[in-house]
Amino acid sequence: MMNQMKMDRRMLAICFGFGLKAPYITIPVAYGAIFQGIVRDSVNDAGLNIGLDLVWKNYLDCRTFYVIWFSLWINILFKK
């Protein structure tokens, strides 16, 4: 089916990876709240007391770099 649609499997893998990770890393709802709660608890156990609001604000920077990385890979791998 992918051959008939002329879909590149690498592009699909990158898009799935981005689509699955980006929301729960940056948005503190559902799985994102669980993930960010684990990060907060780990940092608090290490001796630095932070709140959940600080965790998601810092992950916005990670998301920005993730979007840049995603864009670069799409442009580098699939330039025609």
PDB file as gemmi writes it, atoms N, CA and C in Angstrom:
CRYST1    1.000    1.000    1.000  90.00  90.00  90.00 P 1                      
ATOM      1  N   MET A   1       0.817  -1.190   0.000  1.00  0.00           N  
ATOM      2  CA  MET A   1       0.000   0.000   0.000  1.00  0.00           C  
ATOM      3  C   MET A   1       0.868   1.264   0.000  1.00  0.00           C  
ATOM      4  N   MET A   2       1.956   1.233   0.780  1.00  0.00           N  
ATOM      5  CA  MET A   2       2.820   2.402   0.827  1.00  0.00           C  
ATOM      6  C   MET A   2       3.530   2.614  -0.508  1.00  0.00           C  
ATOM      7  N   ASN A   3       3.840   1.518  -1.195  1.00  0.00           N  
ATOM      8  CA  ASN A   3       4.464   1.644  -2.509  1.00  0.00           C  
ATOM      9  C   ASN A   3       3.494   2.247  -3.515  1.00  0.00           C  
ATOM     10  N   GLN A   4       2.235   1.857  -3.454  1.00  0.00           N  
ATOM     11  CA  GLN A   4       1.239   2.408  -4.371  1.00  0.00           C  
ATOM     12  C   GLN A   4       1.031   3.902  -4.122  1.00  0.00           C  
ATOM     13  N   MET A   5       1.113   4.311  -2.871  1.00  0.00           N  
ATOM     14  CA  MET A   5       0.933   5.727  -2.528  1.00  0.00           C  
ATOM     15  C   MET A   5       2.219   6.530  -2.709  1.00  0.00           C  
ATOM     16  N   LYS A   6       3.336   5.818  -3.023  1.00  0.00           N  
ATOM     17  CA  LYS A   6       4.651   6.437  -3.173  1.00  0.00           C  
ATOM     18  C   LYS A   6       5.038   7.205  -1.913  1.00  0.00           C  
ATOM     19  N   MET A   7       4.815   6.546  -0.767  1.00  0.00           N  
ATOM     20  CA  MET A   7       5.109   7.147   0.515  1.00  0.00           C  
ATOM     21  C   MET A   7       6.467   6.645   1.002  1.00  0.00           C  
ATOM     22  N   ASP A   8       7.289   7.545   1.463  1.00  0.00           N  
ATOM     23  CA  ASP A   8       8.606   7.191   1.971  1.00  0.00           C  
ATOM     24  C   ASP A   8       8.479   6.754   3.434  1.00  0.00           C  
ATOM     25  N   ARG A   9       9.017   5.610   3.747  1.00  0.00           N  
ATOM     26  CA  ARG A   9       8.895   5.066   5.101  1.00  0.00           C  
ATOM     27  C   ARG A   9       9.671   5.891   6.121  1.00  0.00           C  
ATOM     28  N   ARG A  10      10.785   6.482   5.717  1.00  0.00           N  
ATOM     29  CA  ARG A  10      11.557   7.330   6.636  1.00  0.00           C  
ATOM     30  C   ARG A  10      10.761   8.558   7.036  1.00  0.00           C  
ATOM     31  N   MET A  11      10.093   9.169   6.082  1.00  0.00           N  
ATOM     32  CA  MET A  11       9.265  10.342   6.375  1.00  0.00           C  
ATOM     33  C   MET A  11       8.139   9.963   7.331  1.00  0.00           C  
ATOM     34  N   LEU A  12       7.530   8.829   7.111  1.00  0.00           N  
ATOM     35  CA  LEU A  12       6.454   8.375   7.974  1.00  0.00           C  
ATOM     36  C   LEU A  12       6.961   8.136   9.395  1.00  0.00           C  
ATOM     37  N   ALA A  13       8.136   7.535   9.533  1.00  0.00           N  
ATOM     38  CA  ALA A  13       8.701   7.285  10.856  1.00  0.00           C  
ATOM     39  C   ALA A  13       9.012   8.586  11.582  1.00  0.00           C  
ATOM     40  N   ILE A  14       9.557   9.563  10.880  1.00  0.00           N  
ATOM     41  CA  ILE A  14       9.864  10.860  11.497  1.00  0.00           C  
ATOM     42  C   ILE A  14       8.584  11.575  11.903  1.00  0.00           C  
ATOM     43  N   CYS A  15       7.588  11.541  11.059  1.00  0.00           N  
ATOM     44  CA  CYS A  15       6.315  12.203  11.379  1.00  0.00           C  
ATOM     45  C   CYS A  15       5.615  11.545  12.556  1.00  0.00           C  
ATOM     46  N   PHE A  16       5.629  10.208  12.617  1.00  0.00           N  
ATOM     47  CA  PHE A  16       5.024   9.516  13.755  1.00  0.00           C  
ATOM     48  C   PHE A  16       5.777   9.840  15.040  1.00  0.00           C  
ATOM     49  N   GLY A  17       7.095   9.821  14.971  1.00  0.00           N  
ATOM     50  CA  GLY A  17       7.889  10.136  16.153  1.00  0.00           C  
ATOM     51  C   GLY A  17       7.616  11.538  16.660  1.00  0.00           C  
ATOM     52  N   PHE A  18       7.562  12.485  15.753  1.00  0.00           N  
ATOM     53  CA  PHE A  18       7.277  13.868  16.139  1.00  0.00           C  
ATOM     54  C   PHE A  18       5.855  14.000  16.667  1.00  0.00           C  
ATOM     55  N   GLY A  19       4.918  13.411  15.964  1.00  0.00           N  
ATOM     56  CA  GLY A  19       3.516  13.542  16.360  1.00  0.00           C  
ATOM     57  C   GLY A  19       3.195  12.894  17.684  1.00  0.00           C  
ATOM     58  N   LEU A  20       3.911  11.834  18.037  1.00  0.00           N  
ATOM     59  CA  LEU A  20       3.656  11.159  19.297  1.00  0.00           C  
ATOM     60  C   LEU A  20       4.379  11.811  20.473  1.00  0.00           C  
ATOM     61  N   LYS A  21       5.580  12.323  20.248  1.00  0.00           N  
ATOM     62  CA  LYS A  21       6.357  12.877  21.353  1.00  0.00           C  
ATOM     63  C   LYS A  21       6.069  14.337  21.646  1.00  0.00           C  
ATOM     64  N   ALA A  22       5.937  15.149  20.644  1.00  0.00           N  
ATOM     65  CA  ALA A  22       5.823  16.602  20.852  1.00  0.00           C  
ATOM     66  C   ALA A  22       4.658  17.002  21.760  1.00  0.00           C  
ATOM     67  N   PRO A  23       3.461  16.446  21.596  1.00  0.00           N  
ATOM     68  CA  PRO A  23       2.370  16.893  22.469  1.00  0.00           C  
ATOM     69  C   PRO A  23       2.557  16.535  23.938  1.00  0.00           C  
ATOM     70  N   TYR A  24       2.977  15.296  24.235  1.00  0.00           N  
ATOM     71  CA  TYR A  24       3.035  14.954  25.652  1.00  0.00           C  
ATOM     72  C   TYR A  24       4.272  15.516  26.336  1.00  0.00           C  
ATOM     73  N   ILE A  25       5.267  15.914  25.579  1.00  0.00           N  
ATOM     74  CA  ILE A  25       6.421  16.568  26.189  1.00  0.00           C  
ATOM     75  C   ILE A  25       6.066  18.000  26.583  1.00  0.00           C  
ATOM     76  N   THR A  26       5.242  18.667  25.800  1.00  0.00           N  
ATOM     77  CA  THR A  26       5.008  20.091  26.032  1.00  0.00           C  
ATOM     78  C   THR A  26       3.672  20.439  26.661  1.00  0.00           C  
ATOM     79  N   ILE A  27       2.662  19.599  26.526  1.00  0.00           N  
ATOM     80  CA  ILE A  27       1.330  19.950  27.036  1.00  0.00           C  
ATOM     81  C   ILE A  27       1.046  19.134  28.300  1.00  0.00           C  
ATOM     82  N   PRO A  28       0.846  19.780  29.441  1.00  0.00           N  
ATOM     83  CA  PRO A  28       0.644  19.037  30.688  1.00  0.00           C  
ATOM     84  C   PRO A  28      -0.790  18.551  30.877  1.00  0.00           C  
ATOM     85  N   VAL A  29      -1.277  17.734  29.962  1.00  0.00           N  
ATOM     86  CA  VAL A  29      -2.608  17.145  30.042  1.00  0.00           C  
ATOM     87  C   VAL A  29      -2.470  15.654  29.759  1.00  0.00           C  
ATOM     88  N   ALA A  30      -3.183  14.824  30.501  1.00  0.00           N  
ATOM     89  CA  ALA A  30      -3.204  13.371  30.328  1.00  0.00           C  
ATOM     90  C   ALA A  30      -1.793  12.785  30.454  1.00  0.00           C  
ATOM     91  N   TYR A  31      -1.259  12.158  29.379  1.00  0.00           N  
ATOM     92  CA  TYR A  31       0.068  11.564  29.455  1.00  0.00           C  
ATOM     93  C   TYR A  31       1.141  12.624  29.695  1.00  0.00           C  
ATOM     94  N   GLY A  32       0.922  13.811  29.183  1.00  0.00           N  
ATOM     95  CA  GLY A  32       1.880  14.891  29.417  1.00  0.00           C  
ATOM     96  C   GLY A  32       1.986  15.236  30.882  1.00  0.00           C  
ATOM     97  N   ALA A  33       0.865  15.225  31.597  1.00  0.00           N  
ATOM     98  CA  ALA A  33       0.880  15.513  33.039  1.00  0.00           C  
ATOM     99  C   ALA A  33       1.612  14.409  33.798  1.00  0.00           C  
ATOM    100  N   ILE A  34       1.408  13.164  33.379  1.00  0.00           N  
ATOM    101  CA  ILE A  34       2.110  12.048  34.023  1.00  0.00           C  
ATOM    102  C   ILE A  34       3.606  12.158  33.781  1.00  0.00           C  
ATOM    103  N   PHE A  35       3.994  12.385  32.526  1.00  0.00           N  
ATOM    104  CA  PHE A  35       5.409  12.506  32.169  1.00  0.00           C  
ATOM    105  C   PHE A  35       6.065  13.658  32.914  1.00  0.00           C  
ATOM    106  N   GLN A  36       5.426  14.813  32.905  1.00  0.00           N  
ATOM    107  CA  GLN A  36       6.015  15.973  33.559  1.00  0.00           C  
ATOM    108  C   GLN A  36       5.991  15.838  35.079  1.00  0.00           C  
ATOM    109  N   GLY A  37       5.018  15.114  35.606  1.00  0.00           N  
ATOM    110  CA  GLY A  37       5.012  14.828  37.041  1.00  0.00           C  
ATOM    111  C   GLY A  37       6.182  13.944  37.441  1.00  0.00           C  
ATOM    112  N   ILE A  38       6.510  12.970  36.607  1.00  0.00           N  
ATOM    113  CA  ILE A  38       7.670  12.110  36.872  1.00  0.00           C  
ATOM    114  C   ILE A  38       8.946  12.930  36.837  1.00  0.00           C  
ATOM    115  N   VAL A  39       9.062  13.825  35.868  1.00  0.00           N  
ATOM    116  CA  VAL A  39      10.242  14.682  35.783  1.00  0.00           C  
ATOM    117  C   VAL A  39      10.337  15.566  37.022  1.00  0.00           C  
ATOM    118  N   ARG A  40       9.229  16.176  37.430  1.00  0.00           N  
ATOM    119  CA  ARG A  40       9.215  17.035  38.609  1.00  0.00           C  
ATOM    120  C   ARG A  40       9.598  16.261  39.865  1.00  0.00           C  
ATOM    121  N   ASP A  41       9.029  15.073  40.026  1.00  0.00           N  
ATOM    122  CA  ASP A  41       9.337  14.263  41.202  1.00  0.00           C  
ATOM    123  C   ASP A  41      10.809  13.860  41.244  1.00  0.00           C  
ATOM    124  N   SER A  42      11.373  13.533  40.087  1.00  0.00           N  
ATOM    125  CA  SER A  42      12.790  13.157  40.030  1.00  0.00           C  
ATOM    126  C   SER A  42      13.689  14.325  40.396  1.00  0.00           C  
ATOM    127  N   VAL A  43      13.348  15.503  39.908  1.00  0.00           N  
ATOM    128  CA  VAL A  43      14.148  16.688  40.233  1.00  0.00           C  
ATOM    129  C   VAL A  43      13.997  17.030  41.716  1.00  0.00           C  
ATOM    130  N   ASN A  44      12.786  16.908  42.248  1.00  0.00           N  
ATOM    131  CA  ASN A  44      12.572  17.173  43.666  1.00  0.00           C  
ATOM    132  C   ASN A  44      13.310  16.162  44.542  1.00  0.00           C  
ATOM    133  N   ASP A  45      13.351  14.899  44.121  1.00  0.00           N  
ATOM    134  CA  ASP A  45      14.103  13.882  44.867  1.00  0.00           C  
ATOM    135  C   ASP A  45      15.602  14.156  44.851  1.00  0.00           C  
ATOM    136  N   ALA A  46      16.062  14.807  43.799  1.00  0.00           N  
ATOM    137  CA  ALA A  46      17.484  15.147  43.706  1.00  0.00           C  
ATOM    138  C   ALA A  46      17.851  16.362  44.550  1.00  0.00           C  
ATOM    139  N   GLY A  47      16.855  17.028  45.139  1.00  0.00           N  
ATOM    140  CA  GLY A  47      17.154  18.117  46.060  1.00  0.00           C  
ATOM    141  C   GLY A  47      16.788  19.503  45.578  1.00  0.00           C  
ATOM    142  N   LEU A  48      16.276  19.637  44.374  1.00  0.00           N  
ATOM    143  CA  LEU A  48      15.891  20.941  43.857  1.00  0.00           C  
ATOM    144  C   LEU A  48      14.370  20.996  43.781  1.00  0.00           C  
ATOM    145  N   ASN A  49      13.749  21.825  44.591  1.00  0.00           N  
ATOM    146  CA  ASN A  49      12.293  21.889  44.634  1.00  0.00           C  
ATOM    147  C   ASN A  49      11.759  22.785  43.525  1.00  0.00           C  
ATOM    148  N   ILE A  50      11.024  22.181  42.613  1.00  0.00           N  
ATOM    149  CA  ILE A  50      10.416  22.925  41.513  1.00  0.00           C  
ATOM    150  C   ILE A  50       8.945  22.551  41.427  1.00  0.00           C  
ATOM    151  N   GLY A  51       8.184  23.387  40.757  1.00  0.00           N  
ATOM    152  CA  GLY A  51       6.772  23.116  40.533  1.00  0.00           C  
ATOM    153  C   GLY A  51       6.533  22.629  39.116  1.00  0.00           C  
ATOM    154  N   LEU A  52       5.336  22.130  38.876  1.00  0.00           N  
ATOM    155  CA  LEU A  52       4.989  21.614  37.551  1.00  0.00           C  
ATOM    156  C   LEU A  52       4.977  22.723  36.509  1.00  0.00           C  
ATOM    157  N   ASP A  53       4.672  23.952  36.926  1.00  0.00           N  
ATOM    158  CA  ASP A  53       4.654  25.056  35.967  1.00  0.00           C  
ATOM    159  C   ASP A  53       6.038  25.326  35.391  1.00  0.00           C  
ATOM    160  N   LEU A  54       7.075  25.093  36.170  1.00  0.00           N  
ATOM    161  CA  LEU A  54       8.434  25.296  35.670  1.00  0.00           C  
ATOM    162  C   LEU A  54       8.829  24.204  34.683  1.00  0.00           C  
ATOM    163  N   VAL A  55       8.317  23.006  34.879  1.00  0.00           N  
ATOM    164  CA  VAL A  55       8.669  21.890  33.996  1.00  0.00           C  
ATOM    165  C   VAL A  55       8.132  22.136  32.593  1.00  0.00           C  
ATOM    166  N   TRP A  56       6.846  22.453  32.454  1.00  0.00           N  
ATOM    167  CA  TRP A  56       6.299  22.594  31.098  1.00  0.00           C  
ATOM    168  C   TRP A  56       6.825  23.834  30.403  1.00  0.00           C  
ATOM    169  N   LYS A  57       7.168  24.879  31.160  1.00  0.00           N  
ATOM    170  CA  LYS A  57       7.738  26.071  30.521  1.00  0.00           C  
ATOM    171  C   LYS A  57       9.110  25.762  29.939  1.00  0.00           C  
ATOM    172  N   ASN A  58       9.894  24.956  30.633  1.00  0.00           N  
ATOM    173  CA  ASN A  58      11.202  24.586  30.103  1.00  0.00           C  
ATOM    174  C   ASN A  58      11.089  23.630  28.931  1.00  0.00           C  
ATOM    175  N   TYR A  59      10.056  22.811  28.907  1.00  0.00           N  
ATOM    176  CA  TYR A  59       9.879  21.913  27.779  1.00  0.00           C  
ATOM    177  C   TYR A  59       9.421  22.635  26.516  1.00  0.00           C  
ATOM    178  N   LEU A  60       8.983  23.859  26.637  1.00  0.00           N  
ATOM    179  CA  LEU A  60       8.677  24.631  25.425  1.00  0.00           C  
ATOM    180  C   LEU A  60       9.944  24.871  24.611  1.00  0.00           C  
ATOM    181  N   ASP A  61      11.076  25.082  25.300  1.00  0.00           N  
ATOM    182  CA  ASP A  61      12.354  25.216  24.595  1.00  0.00           C  
ATOM    183  C   ASP A  61      12.713  23.919  23.884  1.00  0.00           C  
ATOM    184  N   CYS A  62      12.502  22.790  24.563  1.00  0.00           N  
ATOM    185  CA  CYS A  62      12.774  21.494  23.933  1.00  0.00           C  
ATOM    186  C   CYS A  62      11.906  21.297  22.705  1.00  0.00           C  
ATOM    187  N   ARG A  63      10.658  21.714  22.804  1.00  0.00           N  
ATOM    188  CA  ARG A  63       9.763  21.569  21.662  1.00  0.00           C  
ATOM    189  C   ARG A  63      10.229  22.431  20.490  1.00  0.00           C  
ATOM    190  N   THR A  64      10.704  23.624  20.785  1.00  0.00           N  
ATOM    191  CA  THR A  64      11.208  24.501  19.730  1.00  0.00           C  
ATOM    192  C   THR A  64      12.362  23.833  18.991  1.00  0.00           C  
ATOM    193  N   PHE A  65      13.308  23.266  19.736  1.00  0.00           N  
ATOM    194  CA  PHE A  65      14.429  22.594  19.094  1.00  0.00           C  
ATOM    195  C   PHE A  65      13.977  21.327  18.379  1.00  0.00           C  
ATOM    196  N   TYR A  66      12.958  20.668  18.909  1.00  0.00           N  
ATOM    197  CA  TYR A  66      12.425  19.472  18.260  1.00  0.00           C  
ATOM    198  C   TYR A  66      11.776  19.832  16.926  1.00  0.00           C  
ATOM    199  N   VAL A  67      11.083  20.953  16.873  1.00  0.00           N  
ATOM    200  CA  VAL A  67      10.477  21.407  15.613  1.00  0.00           C  
ATOM    201  C   VAL A  67      11.564  21.758  14.601  1.00  0.00           C  
ATOM    202  N   ILE A  68      12.622  22.406  15.064  1.00  0.00           N  
ATOM    203  CA  ILE A  68      13.736  22.741  14.173  1.00  0.00           C  
ATOM    204  C   ILE A  68      14.379  21.463  13.642  1.00  0.00           C  
ATOM    205  N   TRP A  69      14.617  20.492  14.536  1.00  0.00           N  
ATOM    206  CA  TRP A  69      15.207  19.217  14.136  1.00  0.00           C  
ATOM    207  C   TRP A  69      14.322  18.507  13.120  1.00  0.00           C  
ATOM    208  N   PHE A  70      13.029  18.491  13.390  1.00  0.00           N  
ATOM    209  CA  PHE A  70      12.068  17.860  12.494  1.00  0.00           C  
ATOM    210  C   PHE A  70      12.112  18.518  11.116  1.00  0.00           C  
ATOM    211  N   SER A  71      12.112  19.829  11.082  1.00  0.00           N  
ATOM    212  CA  SER A  71      12.141  20.554   9.809  1.00  0.00           C  
ATOM    213  C   SER A  71      13.424  20.283   9.038  1.00  0.00           C  
ATOM    214  N   LEU A  72      14.540  20.264   9.753  1.00  0.00           N  
ATOM    215  CA  LEU A  72      15.814  19.998   9.083  1.00  0.00           C  
ATOM    216  C   LEU A  72      15.851  18.596   8.479  1.00  0.00           C  
ATOM    217  N   TRP A  73      15.404  17.598   9.226  1.00  0.00           N  
ATOM    218  CA  TRP A  73      15.417  16.241   8.698  1.00  0.00           C  
ATOM    219  C   TRP A  73      14.502  16.104   7.499  1.00  0.00           C  
ATOM    220  N   ILE A  74      13.355  16.731   7.550  1.00  0.00           N  
ATOM    221  CA  ILE A  74      12.451  16.652   6.402  1.00  0.00           C  
ATOM    222  C   ILE A  74      13.095  17.301   5.183  1.00  0.00           C  
ATOM    223  N   ASN A  75      13.740  18.443   5.386  1.00  0.00           N  
ATOM    224  CA  ASN A  75      14.371  19.143   4.254  1.00  0.00           C  
ATOM    225  C   ASN A  75      15.622  18.427   3.750  1.00  0.00           C  
ATOM    226  N   ILE A  76      16.411  17.864   4.657  1.00  0.00           N  
ATOM    227  CA  ILE A  76      17.656  17.204   4.243  1.00  0.00           C  
ATOM    228  C   ILE A  76      17.375  15.852   3.575  1.00  0.00           C  
ATOM    229  N   LEU A  77      16.545  15.052   4.203  1.00  0.00           N  
ATOM    230  CA  LEU A  77      16.322  13.707   3.680  1.00  0.00           C  
ATOM    231  C   LEU A  77      15.466  13.665   2.425  1.00  0.00           C  
ATOM    232  N   PHE A  78      14.554  14.588   2.322  1.00  0.00           N  
ATOM    233  CA  PHE A  78      13.574  14.481   1.245  1.00  0.00           C  
ATOM    234  C   PHE A  78      13.633  15.624   0.244  1.00  0.00           C  
ATOM    235  N   LYS A  79      14.800  16.207   0.103  1.00  0.00           N  
ATOM    236  CA  LYS A  79      14.976  17.258  -0.882  1.00  0.00           C  
ATOM    237  C   LYS A  79      14.986  16.616  -2.263  1.00  0.00           C  
ATOM    238  N   LYS A  80      14.178  17.133  -3.131  1.00  0.00           N  
ATOM    239  CA  LYS A  80      14.090  16.549  -4.476  1.00  0.00           C  
ATOM    240  C   LYS A  80      14.415  17.572  -5.520  1.00  0.00           C  
TER     241      LYS A  80                                                      
END                                                                             
